[in-house]
């Protein structure tokens, strides 16, 4: 597909670099084979810490609800609480990110996640956990939207998929570490200890980001000219079709995150075993993202999306027959390959399709879509599983993702 030229980059400490060589890594004309900037890897390292906390706290919250006798419906409710507030404010936060230095929402988001984890460690009651989940979800939304903006700018025009793949591999590492740390701490210490240890990680990220040792990129400020807002953006065909495709993938991630603790508990798995299933999924995501550059070169971005959605859809259908720990591990790895290949492509396509100065707003639209799905779907999944069991969910979501692959084949741009 045709790529939009990247915005001229400056750091948030400077309005205009005094020397063009001050930021040699961020020149938009860099060839595709050029190295990505060192700052990108530093940012990803800090994101790994924050995302490990977010993932670990989320699984700890679900298992704490089950331990308290809440059942599938309470797991769905608490999972939803991580996303209710972001669903309503993400677009507004995205517009703010277009206007302020990226450092501010990154630091603030890390602080909010740390506070939420600390409060949960002090009093892990169901009501308190619901409030903490709401705060942590808001904090992570600010981190995610601003970090996606920064990574897209670090990648420039031709290296953008590579840059998002690096970020996504970092998230794969944290998706492995979060559940593993949570499971080990729960089994060998306590739920309070799990929340407390995980809450320390975003504090480290916040301190590092606030020291200004990391230079973050920014684009020219958003124009104050009136526009049609999110409705105008959604009317753009490429942007709209990419968001719709992302919705199919999002529902798949939501069902997987909901299904593993519930199905694992039903099979009598320990917290460590459930954490290992989630961690193996993260390993698969890391593996497929390591080869994203090769895959996109051979299949194209849209080709990778179609293949990934097809694999994920069939694997969800196969999950209907998961009746053992070993089978859950196998299917978790396979579905990680399918779902894991989607995010770098979606982020790159959205960045390319965004009008200048409105990347944060577009990221906010995506976060709204994700957050809305993540607070409605767990409630729906919880109610359905309580009345019909898990089988209909696997059939519906698996079939839906397969339908999404057909939509992607017809509507996404080729390139």
C-alpha positions in Angstrom: 0.0 0.0 0.0 1.1 3.6 -0.4 2.7 4.9 2.8 2.2 8.4 4.0 5.4 10.4 4.6 6.4 10.4 8.3 6.2 13.5 10.3 9.4 15.4 11.0 10.8 14.3 14.3 12.0 16.4 17.3 12.4 15.5 20.9 10.1 16.7 23.6 13.1 18.5 25.2 13.6 20.6 22.0 11.4 22.4 19.6 13.9 22.1 16.8 17.2 20.3 16.9 20.1 22.7 16.7 22.1 20.1 14.7 20.6 17.6 12.3 23.0 15.0 13.6 21.5 15.3 17.1 18.9 12.6 16.1 20.6 10.5 13.4 18.4 7.5 14.2 15.1 9.3 13.5 15.7 10.6 10.0 12.7 9.6 7.9 14.7 8.9 4.8 16.5 5.9 6.4 16.5 2.8 4.3 14.5 -0.3 5.4 17.7 -2.1 6.3 18.9 0.7 8.6 19.0 0.0 12.3 16.2 1.2 14.5 17.1 3.9 17.0 18.5 2.8 20.3 15.9 4.9 22.1 13.2 2.5 20.8 14.8 -0.4 22.6 15.1 1.5 25.8 11.4 2.5 25.6 10.4 -1.1 24.9 12.4 -2.2 28.0 10.4 0.2 30.2 7.2 -0.9 28.6 8.0 -4.5 29.4 8.1 -3.6 33.1 4.8 -1.8 33.0 3.1 -4.4 30.8 4.3 -7.2 33.0 2.6 -5.5 36.0 -0.6 -5.0 34.0 -0.8 -8.6 32.8 0.2 -10.1 36.1 -2.3 -8.0 38.1 -5.1 -8.8 35.6 -4.6 -12.6 36.0 -4.1 -12.2 39.8 -7.4 -10.4 39.9 -9.2 -13.2 38.0 -7.8 -15.9 40.2 -8.5 -14.0 43.4 -12.2 -13.7 42.3 -12.3 -17.5 41.7 -10.7 -18.1 45.0 -13.3 -15.9 46.7 -16.1 -18.0 45.1 -17.0 -15.4 42.5 -17.2 -17.9 39.6 -17.2 -17.1 35.9 -19.6 -14.1 36.2 -17.3 -12.3 38.7 -14.3 -13.1 36.6 -16.1 -11.5 33.6 -17.1 -8.5 35.7 -13.6 -7.8 37.1 -12.0 -8.3 33.6 -14.5 -5.8 32.3 -13.6 -3.3 35.0 -10.1 -2.9 33.5 -11.7 -1.5 30.3 -14.9 0.4 31.2 -13.2 3.8 31.9 -10.8 3.6 28.9 -13.8 2.8 26.6 -15.3 6.2 27.3 -12.2 8.5 27.5 -9.7 6.9 25.1 -10.5 9.3 22.2 -10.2 12.3 24.4 -6.9 11.1 25.8 -5.7 10.4 22.3 -6.4 14.0 21.3 -4.5 15.2 24.4 -1.6 13.0 23.4 -1.5 14.8 20.0 -0.9 18.1 21.9 1.5 17.3 24.8 4.9 15.7 25.1 4.7 11.9 25.1 6.6 11.7 28.4 3.7 13.1 30.4 1.0 10.4 29.7 3.7 7.7 29.9 4.8 8.7 33.4 1.3 9.4 34.6 0.0 6.0 33.3 2.8 4.1 35.1 2.1 5.9 38.4 -1.7 5.1 38.1 -0.9 1.4 37.5 1.5 1.3 40.5 -1.1 2.9 42.8 -3.8 0.5 41.7 -1.6 -2.5 42.3 -0.6 -1.3 45.7 -4.2 -0.7 46.9 -5.1 -4.2 45.6 -2.2 -5.7 47.7 -3.4 -3.9 50.8 -7.0 -5.1 50.6 -7.8 -7.7 47.8 -11.6 -7.7 48.4 -13.8 -8.1 45.3 -15.2 -4.5 45.6 -11.7 -3.0 46.0 -10.4 -5.1 43.2 -13.1 -3.7 40.9 -12.0 -0.1 41.7 -8.3 -0.9 41.3 -9.0 -2.6 38.0 -10.8 0.5 36.7 -7.8 2.7 37.7 -5.2 0.3 36.3 -7.1 0.0 33.0 -7.1 3.8 32.7 -3.3 4.0 33.4 -2.5 1.3 30.9 -4.6 3.0 28.2 -2.5 6.2 28.6 0.7 4.1 28.3 -0.5 2.2 25.3 -1.8 5.1 23.3 1.3 7.3 23.8 3.8 4.4 23.3 2.2 3.4 20.0 2.5 7.0 18.9 6.2 7.1 19.9 7.1 3.7 18.3 5.4 4.7 15.0 7.6 7.8 14.9 10.7 5.9 15.8 10.1 3.6 12.9 9.6 6.3 10.3 7.9 5.3 7.0 9.7 2.2 5.8 10.7 0.7 9.2 7.3 1.1 10.9 6.3 -2.6 10.8 9.8 -3.5 12.2 9.4 -0.9 15.0 6.0 -2.2 16.0 7.2 -5.8 15.8 10.0 -4.9 18.3 7.4 -3.3 20.6 5.1 -6.3 20.2 8.0 -8.7 21.0 8.5 -6.8 24.2 4.9 -7.2 25.0 5.2 -10.9 24.4 8.0 -11.1 26.9 5.9 -9.2 29.5 2.8 -11.4 28.6 5.0 -14.4 29.5 6.4 -12.9 32.7 3.2 -11.4 34.1 1.2 -14.6 34.4 4.2 -16.6 35.5 5.2 -14.2 38.3 1.5 -14.0 39.4 1.1 -17.8 39.4 4.4 -18.4 41.3 3.7 -15.7 43.9 0.1 -16.9 44.5 1.1 -20.6 44.9 4.1 -20.0 47.1 3.4 -16.7 49.0 0.0 -15.0 48.7 -2.3 -13.0 46.5 -1.2 -9.8 48.4 2.4 -10.6 47.6 1.6 -11.1 43.9 -0.1 -7.7 43.7 2.7 -6.0 45.7 5.6 -7.3 43.7 3.9 -6.5 40.4 3.1 -2.9 41.6 6.8 -2.2 42.0 7.5 -2.7 38.3 5.7 0.4 36.9 7.4 2.5 39.6 10.7 1.7 38.0 9.4 2.6 34.6 8.0 5.9 35.9 11.3 6.9 37.5 13.3 6.1 34.4 10.9 8.0 32.1 10.9 11.0 34.4 14.7 11.4 34.4 14.7 12.4 30.8 17.6 10.1 30.0 15.4 8.7 27.2 14.7 11.1 24.3 11.1 10.7 23.1 10.0 11.8 19.6 7.1 14.0 18.9 5.4 15.3 15.8 4.4 18.9 15.0 1.5 20.0 17.2 -2.1 19.2 16.2 -3.8 21.9 14.3 -6.5 23.8 16.2 -8.7 23.9 13.1 -12.1 22.4 13.7 -12.6 18.9 12.2 -15.3 16.2 12.1 -13.7 14.3 15.0 -13.9 10.5 15.3 -16.9 10.4 12.8 -14.8 12.1 10.1 -11.9 9.6 10.7 -14.2 6.6 10.6 -15.5 7.8 7.3 -12.1 7.2 5.8 -12.3 3.7 4.1 -8.8 2.4 4.9 -9.0 3.6 8.5 -12.5 2.2 8.9 -11.7 -1.2 7.4 -8.6 -1.6 9.5 -10.5 -0.8 12.7 -13.2 -3.3 11.7 -10.6 -6.0 11.1 -9.0 -5.2 14.4 -12.4 -5.8 16.1 -12.4 -9.4 15.0 -8.9 -9.9 16.5 -9.8 -8.1 19.7 -12.7 -10.4 20.4 -10.4 -13.3 20.0 -7.9 -11.9 22.5 -10.8 -11.2 24.9 -12.1 -14.7 24.8 -8.7 -16.3 25.2 -7.9 -14.1 28.3 -11.3 -15.0 29.8 -11.3 -18.7 28.8 -7.9 -19.8 30.2 -8.6 -19.1 33.9 -12.1 -20.4 33.8 -11.4 -23.5 31.7 -8.2 -24.2 33.7 -10.0 -24.0 37.0 -12.7 -26.3 35.7 -10.0 -28.9 34.7 -8.4 -28.6 38.2 -5.2 -26.9 37.1 -3.1 -25.0 39.7 -2.4 -21.2 39.4 1.1 -22.1 38.2 -0.2 -24.3 35.5 -2.8 -21.7 34.3 0.0 -19.1 34.3 2.2 -21.4 32.2 -0.6 -21.9 29.7 -0.8 -18.1 29.3 3.0 -17.8 29.2 3.3 -20.4 26.4 0.8 -18.3 24.4 3.1 -15.3 25.0 6.1 -17.3 23.8 4.3 -18.2 20.6 3.4 -14.5 20.1 7.1 -13.6 20.5 8.2 -16.3 18.0 5.8 -15.1 15.3 6.7 -11.5 15.8 10.4 -12.2 15.6 9.7 -13.3 12.0 7.3 -10.5 11.1 9.7 -8.7 8.7 10.2 -12.0 6.7 6.5 -12.8 6.8 5.4 -9.4 5.6 8.1 -9.4 2.9 6.8 -12.7 1.5 3.1 -12.4 2.1 2.5 -8.6 2.4 0.8 -7.0 5.4 -2.7 -8.0 4.3 -1.6 -11.6 3.5 -0.2 -12.0 7.0 -3.4 -10.7 8.5 -5.5 -13.2 6.5 -3.3 -16.1 7.4 -3.2 -15.2 11.1 -7.0 -14.8 11.4 -7.6 -18.1 9.6 -5.2 -20.0 11.9 -6.7 -18.3 15.0 -10.3 -19.1 13.9 -9.7 -22.8 13.4 -7.7 -23.0 16.7 -10.7 -21.6 18.6 -12.9 -24.3 17.1 -10.3 -26.9 18.3 -10.4 -25.4 21.8 -13.9 -26.9 22.1 -12.1 -30.3 22.6 -9.5 -29.1 25.2 -9.8 -31.5 28.1 -6.3 -31.7 29.5 -3.4 -29.5 30.5 -1.2 -30.8 27.7 -3.8 -30.0 25.0 -4.4 -26.5 26.5 -0.7 -25.9 26.2 -0.6 -27.0 22.6 -3.6 -25.1 21.4 -2.4 -22.0 23.4 0.8 -22.0 21.5 -0.9 -22.4 18.1 -3.4 -19.7 18.8 -0.6 -17.4 20.0 0.9 -17.7 16.5 -2.3 -16.6 14.9 -3.3 -13.8 17.2 0.2 -12.6 17.7 0.9 -11.8 14.1 -2.0 -9.3 13.9 -1.0 -6.4 16.2 2.1 -5.1 14.4 0.2 -5.1 11.1 -2.9 -3.3 12.6 -0.7 -0.7 14.2 1.3 0.0 11.1 -1.8 0.2 8.9 -3.5 2.6 11.3 -0.4 4.8 11.6 -0.1 5.0 7.8 -3.8 5.8 7.4 -3.8 8.6 10.1 -4.1 12.2 9.0 -1.1 14.3 10.0 -1.3 15.5 13.6 -4.1 13.1 14.5 -2.2 9.8 15.2 -3.0 10.0 18.9 -6.7 10.4 18.2 -6.6 7.4 15.9 -4.9 5.4 18.6 -7.6 6.5 20.9 -10.2 5.2 18.5 -8.5 1.8 18.5 -8.2 1.9 22.3 -12.0 2.7 22.5 -12.7 -0.2 20.3 -10.5 -2.6 22.3 -11.7 -1.3 25.7 -15.4 -1.5 24.7 -14.9 -5.1 23.6 -12.9 -6.0 26.7 -15.6 -4.8 29.1 -18.6 -6.0 27.2 -17.3 -9.3 25.9 -16.2 -10.8 29.3 -19.7 -10.0 30.7 -21.3 -11.7 27.7 -18.9 -14.6 27.9 -19.5 -14.9 31.7 -23.2 -15.0 31.3 -23.2 -17.4 28.4 -20.7 -19.8 29.9 -22.7 -19.9 33.1 -25.8 -20.9 31.2 -24.6 -22.8 28.1 -21.0 -23.8 28.9 -17.8 -22.9 26.9 -18.5 -24.8 23.7 -20.9 -22.2 22.1 -18.4 -19.4 22.8 -15.6 -21.2 21.0 -17.8 -21.9 18.0 -19.2 -18.4 17.8 -15.8 -16.6 18.2 -13.9 -19.1 16.0 -16.5 -18.7 13.2 -16.5 -14.9 13.6 -12.7 -14.7 13.2 -12.9 -16.9 10.1 -15.5 -14.5 8.7 -13.1 -11.6 9.6 -10.4 -13.2 7.5 -12.8 -13.0 4.5 -13.5 -9.4 5.3 -9.8 -8.6 5.5 -9.2 -10.3 2.1 -11.8 -8.1 0.5 -11.3 -4.7 2.3 -7.8 -4.3 3.5 -5.3 -2.5 1.1 -2.8 -4.7 -0.6 0.9 -4.0 -0.2 
